[in-house]
Amino acid sequence: MVAAITPKALSIVGMSAVNKVYDGTTAATLDITAASFNGMVAGDNLNLSAASGNFSDKNAGTGKTVSVTGLNIGGADAGNYVLAGTTAQASADITVRTLNVTALGQNKVYDGTTAAQLGYTDDRLVSDDLNITGTGSFADKNAGTGKTVSVTGLNIGGADAGNYVLVGTTAQASADIAKAKATVTANSINTSYNSQNQTASGFTATGLVNGEDESVLSGVAASVIAKNAGSYINTASGTDKNYDLTFVSGALDIAKAQIDHVTGILANNKFYDGNTAALLNTEHAEFVGIYAGDELNIATATGTFSDNTVGKEKIVSISNLRLGGVDAENYQLIDTTASTKADISILTPPVSPPTDIPMLNPARYLKAMQFRLNNDQVNKKPPVNTIINVVNGAVNMNGITMLAGEH
């Protein structure tokens, strides 16, 4: 009779999986050093020749299931045994991976705050999905280069965030704050001459940030002072630590004060001369609107009688008035006309002289006559006087013989 010896069934005990740090895979390392065979006959030679393990997923966790496949036995007595199964289960931990983050400060233009924008680099696994967040603050708000940025509140987000732990939640970086651009416009003032110094000062600014106003520009000034009528430039200048400034000039425009009209101009009386021209006397002219202490006079003026006839208190029209004096350029004369009164007196005609007595000075209405003596008069005693008749003027004595005695 022939008998068959069938392989004996075996089971494996004492096999385990090794804990690991998250590496983005499900691969598990098996520890078979303590494995033994349940059902092996004492003295037989067996070993576990092949096996592989995989975690249920790649993610970090404790007591995670490890599936073991491909179990096989080897050794001198392997042909006498058969495994009850080629698979098994174990458990192990996947611990979180440490993430090293480097914060990168981003340069910015001055915005009046210490807020800093950040970028990051880290040592994550290439295929993992992570988002790094945090808060960056410059040491102060002012413009400058290589400024320290303090980073706080570092945090990890993203699909794979649970597989990592940050080395720290704070960091340091550096970045620049460039000056913001702003325009400074000097103030302009329109005013009128008042015989006093007047000032245009101050400025406005555009481009200032974060609600700042002109008071932050402590290194900027604009001012111009002037007294006389004219246009004067108000120039702004200066610097600021946080703003790159462009300057626009303003102006102080002082308009001429107004002299409404002139009073007190007189016209001289004259003898009839056949024309309407009037000689004016401006010594006592008064200027309506002049400021106390200023000096004005009449530079030019034309006087004209209403007609050329003889009369009392005849109207004299004054035209072409123009101001003179040291302060004339500060005033504008509104009414360049005025009026006054003066007389044109009748001129008494002179007695016509004999034809042999020449007119001595007709321009000043001077007449002189000399009566000649006949023979009878010469012999009379006392002799007849030679008569000089003078009208409205001095006598030209050339060619006239003065007689001794009565005349």
C-alpha positions, 0 to 999 in steps of 0.5 A: 500500500502506498501512502501520501504525505500531504504538506502541513498548513502553516500560519505566520505570527510575529510579523510587524510594520515599521513606523515612518515619517510622511513621505508622500507614498503608501509604502510600508517597511515590514519587520520580519525578524521576529516572525515565526511559523505556527504549526512548524514541526520542531527541528524543521528549517523554514524562513519567510522569503518574500513579502511587501506591505502598504499603508491604506493611504499616504497620509499621516496617522497613528495605528494605520493599517498595513496590508501585507501581500506576497507571503512565501516560505523558504528553507530546507523544509519548505516543501513540507508546508503550505501557508494558510494564506499569502496575505496578512495585516499589520499596523504602524504610524505615519508621523508628520513631516517637518516643514522648513519655511523661509519668508521673503519680504516684498518691496513696496512703495510707501503707503503710510503703513507697516504692512508687508507683503510676503513670499515663501519658499519651503522644503515640501515634497514636490507633488504636495499641495500646500499654502503658506500664510503669515503676517509681515510687518516692517519695523516702521512705516518710513521709506528705506532700503533693506528694512527688517520685516517681522513675520508672525502667524505662519500657517499651513493650508492646502490638501496636504497640510495635515502631513506637515508641521512647521518648524516655527510660526515666526520668521524674519525677512527684509525688503525696501520701501520706496518713496511715494510720488506726490505733487506740491503746489504753492498757494496763489493769492489775488489781492489789491494794493493796500500800502502794506506788505502782503504774503502768499504762503503755504501749499497743497499736496496731491498723491499723499497716501493713507489719509495723510495731509500736508502737515506730514511734509514738515520739510517743505515750505512756500512763501513770498512777500511783496508790497507793490502792485505786480505778480510775484512767484510763490516757490515751493521747495524742500524734501521729505523722507517718504515722498518724492516731490514734484513742485508747482509754483503759485503766485501772489498777484497784487492788483493796483488800488483804484483812485476813483477820481481827482479833486482840487485841480484849479484853472488860472484866470486869463485874458481873452486870447481867442482860444479855449486852452486853460492853464491848470494848477495841480498843486493842491490835487487830492486823490480819492482812494489813496492810502495814508503815507503814499505819494501821488501827483498829477503827471499830465492833464489838459484843461479846456474852457467850454468856449473862448468867450469872455466870462466869469466862472466858466467851466473848464473841462480837465482831461487826459489825467495821468498819475505821477509820484513815487507810488503811481505804479500802485494805483489805477485812476478810474476817472481820468477827467475832472472839471473846475471853473475860471474867468476869461477877462476882457482885454482893453484895446490900446489907443492907436499911436501916430504913425511915426510912433512905433508900437513898442511891445504889442505882445503885452499890449504896451503903447507909448505916444510922444507929442511933437512940439510946433514952433509956437509951442517951443517959444512958449513958457513954460514949454509943453511936456512930452507925454508918455502914455503906458498901458498894461506894461513896462515901457521900452525907453529905446529912442525916447529922450528924457527931458529935464525938468517937468515931464 
